[in-house]
Each structure stands twice: as structure tokens, then as C-alpha cells.
Amino acid sequence: MQFPRTLSLAMLPTPVERLRKLSAIPEDFQLFIKRDDLTGFGLSGNKVRKLEFLIGEATKKRCDTLITCGGVQSNHARATAIVAAQLGLKSFLVLFEEEKAKNDGNLFLSRLVGAQVKYIAPEEYEWVDDILEDVRLKLKSKGRVGYVIPEGGSNALGIWGYIKAAYEIKSQLDSRRLKIDRIITAVSSGGTYSGLYMGAKLLKWKVKITGFNIRETSAIAVERIWRLVQSNLKRFKLNIYVNKDELEVIDGYVGKGYGLSRKVELDLMKSVAKDTGIILDPVYSGKAMLGLVDQIKTRSFPEKERILFLHTGGGFGLFPIKEKFFR
């Protein structure tokens, strides 16, 4: 497969491991985990795979500033800021905050590497694309060349990160003669799910991609994913068959809302950490794991399925809420 221009930023391939001794899940399920929390220290998580393609384009265009957005504890914003520092570029982050942000976790790291931060209210985020373009134009007036990266790095180019990851996963499984029936991932901006779905299509790999939306509704998530799939097909003229009805995003695990944790999620993250030593995050993998556990307990997934859980990183997001774990 010929991939678009890319930079090498992540520590790849990340391992696929058997997920054993997980007390929350019956023993008759065979579970594996793709450790994309191990893509690097500052670049931990799924976002860096997308950035490899996006920043590859940015450097080709000789941009000097990376501009992006997200929540105040955005993993994507943190990864963008760190990559910018590594490459000698500037970064400008537009972040929404529900309340006065703690200088902790992802925000701390973003500021530590020199990112310029603009805070907006949650209700302003509806117009974030316009805000990002306004930032780019203001930088242009000062002689700087900005490159706008959308939320989560999710656009027609960015989703190549997880198209390529699908090839990596399939190669790892084939080398061990392992068969996987279903891949589980959290869904927000939709780029990770879109890439896995299209990668499986390109590989002619009959694996089910199942997402758990961690904000809004599954219907909104499916529409977002479908737009990404269509935009990728149009831009890169890929000759594959896609079907919107194949997209599966399971609702019911958003809880209090984006980036907000309930006791049930915190308890599960503690349980997984004690059972396996694997640290989940409160925004993405914690909620996706809750969804997986619940679907298994209710026997919504067939017993003999072999399931691969994608760990999308995000552990730095634990630090601003650490006091909630041991009340």
C-alpha cells in the first residue's frame, strides 16, 4: 500500500498483548489490547499517528506554526505542541474550558513546551473552525505561516494514521497466527474509527470495528465518521466499497459528558490498573472499556469472539482529577 507523505514521530509498532486476569470480564472471553498508549512519552496516544501525516504536509508547505484545538485537557493539543517543539516550530492552541483550568496534565505539558493558548467558552466551540482560521490570518499578517489541524487531527489526510495502523495490527496478528473478530475503540472526532474501518476495507479484512462514543450521541458520531470516509475517498480516489450501515457506534457510555467521570468509570479504571498494570484515561479509554465490559456482561457480544481493545493513550488527563480516585 502506498501511503501519503509522512514523518516518523511515533515509536512503532506498538505491541499487541493478551489482556489477562481482568476481574471485570468473564474468563471465557479472549481479549487483546493494542498498546497505542506506548507511542512515546510526550507523544503517548493515538493522535501522533494522525500527526505524522498532517505535519508531513505542514513541513512540505514550509509552515512555521501549528494551529489546533480541543478541550483544555486535549491529548491532541498536547501532542501537537510537543511535536512542534521537537521540530523547531511554534504552536497555537484554541482550548475550551468548562471552568478555570488547572495548570496540570496535558495543559501543563502544552504550556511547558511553549504553546500559545487561547481559551474559549464551551458554547464558542461550535465556531472553532472559524476561530482557527482567524488565528491563521492574524499570524499571516505578522509574516508567519500557520497550518490548521482540525480537532483530533481528523480529516481526509489525518485518518491515514489509522489506515496505516490497521495494516500494522493485521501484520502483527498474522505473524502470531491470531484471529480477531472485533476491534474496540473510543469515538470522538471520528478519525481513529474512520481509519480502522477504511484500513480493514483496503486489506479485505473481515473484522468488525465497534466504537463507543464518548460525547454527544452515536448517531452524530456515525455521521461524523461517514463524512470523513467520504472525504478521504474523494481526495485520494480509493477504489473500495464502503457502506454506512456497517458503521457501529454504541451509545450509552457518555455519562456526565465529555471529559467528565462518574464513580463507575473511576472504579473501573482503578480495577484495570490493579489487575493488569494498564493505566486507562478518563476521557477515552476509560469510557470505552466501561462499554466493552458492559457489553460482555450482558452477552451483547458473542462469547467466542476474539476482541482487540485499542488503548488510545491519554494518561496525562488523570492528573487533574487524581483526588477523585481516593475519596
Helices and strands as residue ranges (DSSP letters): E 16-18, E 30-35, G 36-38, H 47-60, E 65-71, H 75-87, E 90-96, H 105-112, E 116-120, G 122-127, H 128-141, E 146-148, G 151-153, H 160-175, E 182-187, H 191-203, E 208-213, H 218-236, G 244-246, E 248-250, H 263-276, H 285-297, E 306-311, G 315-326
